[in-house]
Amino acid sequence: MRFRNTLMVLISLGAAAALQGCSAMMVGSDTGADQFVAETADGGRADALDGAPDVTTGPDVVLGDRQVADVVADAAADVPADMRMDILADAAADVPVVDVPLAVIATRPINGAINVWPGPGQQVAAVFNQPMDPTTLTTSTFTLAQGATMVTGLVSYDPPSRTATFAPAAILGSSLLYTATISTSVRSASGRGLAVAYTWSFTTRAAPIMTLPVNLLSAGNYVILAETQISTVPTSAITGDIAVSPAAATFITGFSLVADSTNVFSRSTQVTGRVYAANYMPPTPSNLTTATTDMTTAFTDAAGRAPDVTELGAGNVAGMTLAPGVYRWGTGLLIPTNLHLAGSATDVWIFQIAQNLTMSSAVRILLNGGALARNVFWQVSGLVDIGTTAHFEGVILCRTAITMRTGASINGRLLAQSAVSIDSSTIVDPGR
């Protein structure tokens, strides 16, 4: 109603030019609704009826919203600017302000979810219906609890998606009910708060069945086993036996090999153990044929395990702590910062990587809680690149080539269906 009054004031002040020869007035309809009526030059009437459809009947032409707006604009153009602004400001003062209450419109996991993966990498999130004041989203206002026990973690806020995220500091327990709470102390960017605290709950899934180690069979007799070449940039330090097959000893380079008198194996000052090649005396050729076959079998075994987790971190596990289990990526895997594997001496990790495995320089894999390198298996279909001075843990089963950059080290095995290249590297047998 106030809008129509304003319209009439504007029209009355400048109607002659605005309506181009038409007159305007406010009248009442038979139903009691207000109409804006423009009398046309030929005696017809143009009506804008509150709530009426845009239709034409006889000499009366009903104006749509756009036409009414055009009339208003034309009328306003002929009113002095200072008077026009006063009239419009007065009208705007009576327009009601829609006060939308602050609300949580989505959560992750959803309320009542079951079989939720407990981690690592599990995050709890809430999406709001309006932008938030991030300073009010803290571990005091966004909490996660298991019963009476509060879960420690970090809270972050993403403005574009209006999403607050709680990232637990440790892996959640299995088969447990967790409750997340957003308190009434949170505020939107405009200062609105929740009328009541928002809570939702979810249940984590049962602990996975214990994963069995990958059986390396006779491939486990070597810390380095390659099919085409083993090369070193001296001086490396290797504890354990190394072998190449079906390639000959000439494809073992940089080691300054000295053949044993039996010509069954050779030695190197860089190897605390024996060096074998396919062209040495029996039983070496037969043993190596079996070993490379076993290496392929182990690779296939590792690749075929059912995964517990897929696509963790979208192929980037920076700073994570990983529980035992089978992890699968359909892409490559990047380890750009230290990675922790937490478990006992009997726990097993299998990492299935469809493309390359890349570890940045000076980064370390750390075993916690008694975890053993011999129970960690990296099945890699692409290349493996371990950065300068980085430290690796576990058995690498690689379909192609493995490269250890200058000063890199591993407590584990390098088993490649192509070549292995090391550079002043340290390799230690993890035991069996």
C-alpha positions in Angstrom: 0.0 0.0 0.0 2.8 2.4 0.9 4.4 1.7 -2.5 1.1 2.6 -4.3 0.9 5.9 -2.3 4.4 6.7 -3.3 3.6 5.9 -6.9 0.6 8.2 -6.8 2.7 11.0 -5.4 5.3 10.6 -8.1 2.7 10.4 -10.8 0.8 13.4 -9.5 4.0 15.4 -9.6 5.1 14.5 -13.1 2.3 12.5 -14.7 1.7 14.7 -17.7 5.1 14.0 -19.2 5.6 10.6 -17.7 2.4 9.1 -19.1 2.7 11.0 -22.3 -0.8 12.4 -22.4 -2.5 10.0 -20.1 -4.0 10.7 -16.7 -3.7 8.5 -13.6 -5.7 7.9 -10.4 -6.1 5.4 -7.6 -9.5 3.8 -7.4 -11.1 1.0 -5.5 -12.3 -2.2 -7.2 -15.5 -4.0 -6.6 -13.4 -6.4 -4.5 -12.0 -3.7 -2.3 -8.5 -4.2 -3.8 -6.5 -1.1 -4.8 -5.8 -0.6 -8.5 -3.4 1.6 -10.4 -5.5 2.9 -13.3 -4.0 4.7 -16.3 -6.6 6.3 -18.5 -5.4 6.0 -22.1 -5.8 8.6 -24.8 -8.5 6.7 -26.5 -10.6 6.4 -23.3 -9.5 2.9 -22.3 -8.0 2.1 -18.8 -4.8 0.3 -17.9 -5.2 -1.5 -14.5 -2.6 -3.0 -12.2 -4.7 -5.0 -9.7 -3.1 -6.3 -6.6 -2.8 -10.1 -7.0 -4.5 -10.1 -10.4 -3.0 -11.9 -13.4 -1.7 -9.9 -16.4 -4.7 -10.2 -18.7 -6.5 -7.9 -21.1 -10.4 -7.4 -21.0 -12.2 -5.0 -23.3 -10.8 -1.4 -23.1 -9.0 -2.1 -19.8 -5.4 -3.2 -20.2 -3.9 -4.7 -17.0 -0.2 -3.7 -16.6 2.3 -6.3 -15.4 5.0 -5.5 -12.9 7.5 -4.4 -15.6 5.0 -2.0 -17.0 4.2 -0.5 -13.6 7.9 -0.1 -13.1 8.2 1.7 -16.4 5.4 4.1 -15.3 7.1 4.7 -12.0 10.4 5.4 -13.7 8.9 7.8 -16.1 7.0 9.6 -13.4 10.0 9.8 -11.2 12.1 11.3 -14.0 9.9 14.5 -13.9 10.1 15.0 -10.2 12.9 17.3 -8.8 15.8 15.1 -7.6 15.7 16.3 -3.9 11.9 15.8 -3.7 12.1 12.4 -5.5 14.7 11.0 -3.0 12.7 12.2 0.0 9.6 10.4 -1.3 11.5 7.2 -2.1 13.3 7.2 1.2 10.0 7.7 3.0 8.6 4.7 1.2 11.6 2.5 1.8 11.4 3.2 5.6 8.1 1.2 5.6 9.4 -1.8 3.7 9.7 -4.7 6.1 13.2 -6.2 6.7 13.2 -9.9 6.4 15.1 -11.3 9.3 16.2 -14.8 8.3 17.1 -16.9 11.4 20.6 -18.4 11.5 20.4 -22.2 10.8 22.5 -25.2 10.0 21.2 -26.6 6.7 23.5 -29.6 6.2 26.0 -31.8 8.0 28.7 -34.3 7.3 28.2 -37.1 8.3 24.5 -36.8 8.2 22.5 -37.1 11.5 22.0 -40.8 12.3 24.7 -42.0 9.9 26.1 -45.5 10.7 29.2 -47.3 9.5 31.1 -44.0 9.3 34.8 -44.4 8.6 36.6 -43.5 11.8 39.7 -42.1 10.1 42.3 -41.1 9.4 41.1 -38.1 7.6 37.5 -38.2 8.8 36.1 -34.7 9.3 32.9 -33.4 10.8 31.3 -30.4 9.1 28.3 -28.1 9.3 26.9 -25.9 6.5 25.1 -22.6 7.5 22.4 -20.8 5.6 24.3 -17.5 5.7 27.9 -16.2 6.0 29.5 -16.7 9.4 31.8 -14.7 11.6 34.8 -17.1 11.7 36.1 -15.8 15.0 33.1 -17.4 16.7 33.7 -20.8 15.3 36.2 -22.4 17.7 36.7 -25.7 19.5 34.5 -24.2 22.3 31.5 -23.5 20.0 31.9 -26.5 17.6 32.6 -29.7 19.6 32.6 -33.4 19.1 32.1 -35.9 21.9 32.0 -39.6 22.5 29.7 -39.9 25.5 31.2 -37.6 28.1 34.6 -37.5 26.5 35.4 -34.5 24.4 37.4 -35.2 21.2 40.3 -32.9 20.6 40.8 -31.3 17.2 40.9 -28.2 15.0 38.0 -26.1 13.7 38.2 -24.2 10.4 35.7 -22.2 8.3 35.4 -22.0 4.5 33.6 -18.7 3.5 32.5 -19.6 -0.1 30.7 -22.7 1.0 29.7 -21.4 4.5 31.1 -24.6 6.0 32.6 -25.1 9.4 34.8 -28.2 9.8 36.0 -30.1 12.9 39.1 -32.2 12.2 39.8 -34.7 14.9 43.4 -34.8 16.1 43.4 -38.6 16.2 41.5 -41.5 14.6 38.0 -42.0 16.0 37.2 -45.2 17.8 35.4 -48.1 16.1 31.7 -48.9 16.7 31.1 -45.8 18.8 28.4 -43.1 18.9 29.7 -39.5 18.4 27.8 -36.3 18.9 28.7 -33.0 17.3 27.4 -29.7 18.7 27.2 -26.1 17.4 26.5 -23.9 20.3 24.4 -20.7 20.5 27.6 -18.7 20.8 28.3 -18.8 17.1 27.4 -15.7 15.1 26.7 -15.0 11.5 28.5 -12.2 9.7 25.6 -9.9 10.5 25.6 -10.9 14.2 22.7 -13.4 14.3 23.0 -16.4 16.6 21.3 -19.8 16.7 18.1 -19.9 18.7 19.1 -23.3 20.2 22.3 -25.4 20.0 22.4 -27.6 17.0 23.4 -31.3 17.5 23.7 -34.4 15.4 25.1 -37.8 15.9 26.7 -40.7 13.9 28.2 -44.1 14.6 31.6 -45.3 13.4 31.9 -48.6 11.8 33.4 -51.8 13.4 37.2 -52.3 13.3 38.3 -54.0 10.1 39.3 -57.7 10.1 43.0 -57.9 10.6 44.9 -57.7 7.3 47.4 -60.4 6.6 50.9 -59.5 5.4 51.7 -60.0 1.7 53.8 -63.2 1.3 56.9 -62.3 -0.6 58.1 -65.9 -0.7 61.7 -66.0 -2.1 61.6 -62.4 -3.2 61.8 -61.5 0.5 65.4 -62.9 0.4 66.6 -59.6 -1.2 66.6 -55.9 -0.1 66.9 -55.0 -3.8 65.5 -57.1 -6.6 65.2 -55.8 -10.1 64.7 -57.3 -13.5 66.6 -54.9 -15.8 69.2 -52.9 -13.8 70.5 -51.9 -10.4 72.6 -48.7 -10.3 74.3 -46.7 -7.6 76.1 -43.4 -7.4 78.7 -44.2 -4.7 78.9 -44.4 -1.9 75.7 -46.2 -0.8 75.3 -48.5 2.2 73.2 -51.6 1.7 72.5 -54.2 4.4 71.2 -57.4 2.8 71.5 -59.2 -0.5 70.7 -57.6 -3.9 70.0 -59.3 -7.3 69.1 -58.6 -10.9 67.3 -61.1 -13.3 67.0 -61.8 -16.1 69.6 -59.1 -16.7 73.3 -60.0 -16.4 75.8 -58.7 -13.9 76.9 -55.9 -16.4 73.6 -54.2 -15.5 74.7 -53.8 -11.9 76.6 -50.6 -12.1 78.5 -48.3 -9.7 79.2 -51.2 -7.2 82.8 -52.2 -8.3 81.8 -55.9 -8.0 84.3 -58.5 -7.1 83.3 -62.1 -8.1 83.4 -64.8 -5.6 85.7 -67.7 -6.5 82.6 -69.9 -7.0 81.1 -67.3 -9.4 77.8 -67.9 -7.8 77.7 -64.4 -6.4 79.9 -61.3 -6.1 80.6 -58.7 -3.4 80.9 -54.9 -3.1 82.2 -52.6 -0.4 78.8 -50.9 -0.6 76.9 -54.1 0.2 76.9 -55.9 3.5 75.6 -59.1 1.9 75.9 -60.8 -1.5 75.2 -59.6 -5.1 73.5 -62.0 -7.5 72.9 -61.8 -11.3 71.2 -64.1 -13.8 74.4 -65.0 -15.6 76.2 -66.3 -12.5 76.8 -70.0 -11.9 74.0 -72.4 -10.7 72.0 -72.4 -8.6 71.8 -68.6 -9.0 69.9 -68.4 -12.3 67.2 -70.8 -11.2 66.9 -69.1 -7.8 66.5 -65.7 -9.4 63.9 -66.9 -11.8 61.9 -68.1 -8.9 62.4 -64.9 -7.0 61.2 -62.6 -9.8 58.2 -64.8 -10.3 57.5 -64.5 -6.6 57.9 -60.8 -6.8 55.2 -60.6 -9.4 52.9 -62.9 -7.4 53.4 -60.7 -4.3 52.5 -57.6 -6.4 49.3 -59.2 -7.7 48.4 -60.3 -4.1 48.8 -56.8 -2.8 46.9 -55.3 -5.7 44.0 -57.6 -5.2 43.3 -57.0 -1.5 39.9 -55.4 -0.8 40.4 -51.7 0.3 39.2 -50.3 3.6 39.8 -46.8 2.4 39.7 -45.3 -1.1 41.1 -42.0 -2.5 42.2 -40.7 0.9 43.2 -37.1 0.7 42.6 -37.1 -3.1 46.1 -38.6 -3.4 47.9 -36.3 -0.9 48.5 -37.7 2.6 50.4 -34.7 4.0 50.8 -34.8 7.7 48.4 -37.7 8.3 48.5 -40.5 10.8 47.3 -43.7 9.2 45.8 -46.7 11.0 46.4 -50.3 9.8 44.4 -51.4 6.8 44.2 -51.4 3.0 44.3 -48.0 1.2 43.6 -47.6 -2.5 44.1 -44.7 -4.9 43.1 -44.7 -8.5 45.6 -41.9 -9.0 49.2 -41.2 -7.9 50.1 -40.7 -4.3 52.1 -37.7 -2.9 53.8 -37.7 0.5 54.9 -34.0 0.8 55.3 -33.9 4.6 55.9 -36.4 7.3 53.6 -39.4 7.4 52.9 -41.5 10.5 51.8 -45.1 10.6 50.4 -45.9 14.0 49.8 -49.5 15.1 51.2 -52.6 16.8 53.9 -55.0 15.7 51.3 -57.3 14.2 49.4 -54.7 12.3 49.6 -54.5 8.5 49.3 -51.6 6.0 48.9 -52.2 2.3 48.9 -49.1 0.0 47.6 -49.7 -3.6 48.6 -46.9 -5.9 47.5 -46.9 -9.5 50.0 -44.4 -10.8 53.2 -42.9 -9.3 54.4 -42.7 -5.7 56.3 -39.5 -5.0 57.9 -38.5 -1.7 59.3 -35.0 -1.3 62.8 -34.3 -0.2 63.7 -34.4 3.6 60.3 -36.0 4.4 60.1 -39.0 6.7 57.7 -42.0 7.2 57.5 -42.6 10.9 56.3 -45.8 12.5 54.5 -45.4 15.9 53.2 -47.8 18.5 55.5 -50.7 17.7 54.6 -50.9 13.9 57.2 -52.7 11.8 58.5 -51.9 8.3 58.2 -55.5 7.3 54.4 -55.2 7.6 54.1 -52.2 5.4 53.6 -52.8 1.7 53.5 -50.2 -1.1 52.1 -51.7 -4.3 52.8 -49.1 -7.1 51.8 -49.5 -10.7 53.8 -46.4 -11.8 57.1 -45.0 -10.9 58.5 -44.6 -7.4 60.5 -41.4 -6.6 61.9 -40.9 -3.1 63.3 -37.4 -2.6 66.7 -36.2 -1.5 67.5 -37.2 2.1 64.0 -38.6 2.6 63.4 -41.6 4.8 61.1 -44.4 3.7 59.6 -47.4 5.6 58.2 -50.6 4.1 58.4 -53.0 1.2 58.0 -51.4 -2.2 56.5 -53.6 -4.9 56.8 -51.6 -8.1 55.7 -52.6 -11.6 58.1 -50.2 -13.2 61.2 -48.3 -11.7 62.3 -47.1 -8.3 64.5 -44.1 -7.8 66.1 -43.0 -4.5 67.5 -39.5 -4.8 70.8 -38.4 -3.1 71.0 -39.3 0.5 67.6 -41.0 0.7 67.2 -44.0 2.9 64.8 -46.9 3.5 64.1 -49.5 6.2 62.6 -52.0 3.8 62.9 -53.6 0.4 63.0 -52.3 -3.2 61.4 -54.9 -5.5 61.0 -53.6 -9.0 59.8 -55.2 -12.2 62.1 -52.8 -14.0 65.1 -50.9 -12.6 66.3 -49.6 -9.3 68.5 -46.5 -9.0 70.1 -45.2 -5.8 72.4 -42.4 -5.0 74.5 -42.4 -1.8 71.5 -44.1 -0.3 71.1 -46.3 2.8 69.1 -49.5 2.6 68.4 -51.7 5.6 66.8 -55.1 5.6 63.6 -54.9 7.7 63.7 -58.6 8.6 61.0 -61.2 7.9 
